[in-house]
Amino acid sequence: MREERNTSVNLEQDSEPGAAQTLQTPGRSDGTRGRGISRSRKASRGRRTSEIRENAEKRDNSVSREGAKRRSGRRRISIPVILLALAVGFGAGFGTGWLKWEYERPYTVDLKAVEVPAWVEQDFIRKNIFSRPDVSLKRVNSIVIHYVANPGSTAQANRDYFDGLADQDPEAGGTSTSAHFVVGLEGEVIQCIPVTEMAYAAAPRNDDTISIENCHPDDSGSFNQATYDSLVKLTACLCSQLHLTEKDVIRHYDVSGKECPKYYVEHEDEWRQFQEDVKNAMKEKSWLQEA
């Protein structure tokens, strides 16, 4: 029983208000303070995190604005550069094409005013689709030299051959060929087509050339002296009025690769001599002399 009483006393002592306050108050005080400190630290950390985020956003916005400015600046600079590059490229391409295909200068020669020497016989062939198509020339850039490829034939015979092509049936088709002039074995010259019209002689350059056919005594294609002299004078006369030089006198071969005039394709030195003779004849105006 004593033990139970002691226990009761002890319990009562433990239950006394003063003792209870002494024991409980520190415990409650310590827990409240710990929880307050914990909440304060969390709030502090939250504010710091928020500040860090705000600062980061400010930096990102600043970087974005600076980047946009730089990109905008690059765009403002690049547009003039692109336009300049396009202008330079266009100019270079146009200039190259101009040099390659040659600028077509205004043509000042009046073809209707071109006169042939008095010793040239004008015997024009009939207008027809095979040998005299009646197509006007707008300019003459070259004089083309040919050989008839029919040894021993005369200027008149070749002129008549061109004229006879008009008798072909247009619906059936046929041969198309001609020339403005034919120089004969005795130096005679017959004009078959006016210099203002196109002849079928030097395709694909029929539209800017005048053609001269030449008779020859044999298969070599070499012209005899009478033919050669008349050809030089006639060519010089035409060059002088058409504002051409001896370099503008070419062979049929130079136009299409055809072996014509045969002798002067096979002998380049003779061809160069012919051009030189035309040059000298232009200086001397030798066509004004009787053939």
C-alpha angles and dihedrals in degrees: 000000000000090000091052091050092051088051091051092049091049090050092048090049090051089049097051114121096235094049091046093054091047092053100038103038097066090048094053092042093053094049095049092049091049092051091048092051090048092052091047092053092048092050090048092050090048092053091048091049090049091049091049091051093048091049091048091050090049090051091047091049091048092049091047092051092048091048091049090051092050092047091047089050091050090050092050090051097042097055095064089043091053092048091050092049091050091049092049092046093049092047092049093048093046092047092049091050090048091055094042099049096025125236109269102235118210108274111233101176116109103216091194089063094056110114127198122217117275091247092064114097113221108212105155120201122231120278110257141140094256105053111000109032094175093236115152121234115230095194142354117225101165144018113225122210120210140173121223094232089218107103116220096010119135132235091248092051092052092046090052091049090057091048093048091060086076089073094066120110107260092207093052094046125223147172121333119196141122145137137219094237138017120201114205135214092261094047095263116145126207122191110214102175130025115254088240091067136067123253128200099242115099111033129212088027101048089118098064106026141078116217130212120194118203131203120225132192100228147015093276089076092224114146119234118236096263092052092043095051094049091047092052093050095045092048092048091049092052094044091052094054096039093050092242131139131219088266089065089061107094141171125249083244090063090057104044108001092251115148093249130162083022101200093048092048091053093044111047092175091059090050092052089049090053091054090049091051090052089052092052092045090055090055093047095039087224093170088075088071120085112266 
